[in-house]
Amino acid sequence: MKKKPNFEILFNKAQIQKRINQIGCSISKNFTTEIPILVCVLNGSFIFFADLIRSLSIDCEIDFLKVSSYRGKKTTGKIILEKDISFNISGRHIIIVEDIIDSGKTINFLLKKFKEKNCRSISVVAMLKKSNKFNFQLINEYIGFEIKQEFVVGFGLDYNQRFRNLKEIYILK
């Protein structure tokens, strides 16, 4: 029998939903006359993404991409694009939806990739952002919660593909 992990709740379901609704309201106000493309970064963002798009009061289009960089609790430092988007995004407003901005390497990789495709604008939405100093500037960002340097799971976030289905966000001790 496997040892059960030690979890400490960080954000409960009500806190998460309240913050998602606030972000959805902000995005809706900022894109009242536009139809942005929201891009879900798989796998970790899919639960947050689903709740976020349902909180919007504007029309939008959606697409998905998949990147990977983690093994266990550590980043490999190498970003691998496993699935690219299918839309032509030239001249469009793009909103990248991430589960967590940790080292910043993945989001920086994606920002560079989308800038090369001549988007009209690029915004970043992340459920969580770790309190790191990044060597680039995030512009047009919507952040759910800023957290310390702790490893978190639940609400789409995983540890070796486990615990994504938890309804709250936990610190994995």
N, C-alpha and C positions, 0 to 999 in steps of 0.2 A: 504494500500500500504506500502511495506517495505521501510525503509530508505535506500538510496543508500550509500554504503561504501565510505569512503574517501581514495583514492589511490594516491600514489606519485610514479612515475616511477623510478625504480632503474637501470634496464638494458633493453635497447631496443632490438628489434628483430635482428638487424644487429650486435650488440655487442655480443649477445648470440650465433649467428651462427658462427661468427668469432672465438670465443673461443672454441666452439665445434669442429670446423675443426682443430684447433691447437691441442686439446687433441687427436682427432682421428689420427692425423699425428704422435704424440708422441707414442701412443699405437702401431700403425702400425710399427714404427721403432723398438720398443722394443720386438715385437713378430713376426719378419719376418720369423722365421723358426718353429714357433709353431702355433697350433690352439687352442686359449684360449676359455673358456666358459665364456661368459658375462652373469651375473645374474642380472636381473632387479628387484629392490626392489619396489614392487607395494604398493600403487597406484601412489604415487607422481612422480616416475621416468619415467613413460612410455613415455612421450613426449620427454624428454631429451634422453632416451634410443634409441628411434627410430631414432632421428637425429644423435646420436653418432654412431650407427652401420652402418648407411649409409655413414658416413664420413671415415670409415676404408677402407684401401686398402689391408687388409689381410683377409684370411678366418677365420671364427669364428663359434662357436655354441652359441645358446642362450637358456636361461632358465629363469624362473620367480619364485619369492617367494613373500609372502605378510606378512608384520608385521604391527602391530599397537601399538601406544603409546600415541596418542594425542586426546584430547577432546577440541574443540575450539582452543584457543591460548596457552593452557598449556599442557605440557606432563603429563601423569598420573604416569610416573616413572616406569611403568610395561610394559615390552615388551612381546607382544603376537605374536607367530608364527601362522598365520592363514592359510598359504599355503607354503609347503616346495618345494624344487627343485625336479626334477624327474631324473636327471642324476646321474650316479655314478661318483663322482669327484675325487676319489682317484688317485693320480699321475698326475692330470691335473692342468693346469694353470687357475686360477679362477680370474675373474675381477668382483668385486661387483660394481654395478652402483646404486648410491643413488641420490636423488634429493638434499638433504641438510644434512649436519652434524651439528647438533645443540648442544645438551648436550653430544653427543658421545655415549650414552647408546645403541642405536640401532646398530651402526656400531661395537661397542665392542662386543655386543651379537652375531652378525653375524660372526665376526672374530673368536671368540672362537668356534662357531658352525662348521665353515669350517676347522679350524685347527684340530679338532677332526676327520675329515674325510680324513686326510692325503693328502691334496692337495700338488701338487708340488710347487706352489707359489700362493699367494693371493695378488691381487692389489685392490685398492679402487679408484673409480672415483666418484666424487660428483660435481654436478653443482655449489652448494654453500657450503661454510663452514663458520660457525660463529666463531668469534674470541674468542674462549674459551680455557681454559687450560684443557687438558684431562689427566686422570690418567692412560693412556696407550699411546703407540707410534704408530702412523700410518706410515707404511712403504709402499713403492711403491704406492704413492698416486698421483692422477691427480685431481687437483681442478680447477674448472671453475673460480669462484670468491670468495674472502674472504669478508664477510660482518660483519657489527656491529650487536649488539643485537637488531634486529628489526624483526617484524613478517612480512613475505613476502608471496605473493600469485602470481599465474600465472605460465604459462609454466609448468603445472603439479602440482604445489604447491597449496594447498587448505586451506580454512577456513571452517570447517564443511562441507566438500565435495563440496564447491562452489569455483568458480573462477579458476579452473584448466585449462579451455579453453582459458584463456587470452594469447595473443602471446608474451607479454613482462612480465618481473618480476617487481612487484610493492611492495612497503611498504604499509601495511594496517595500516592506522592511527586509 
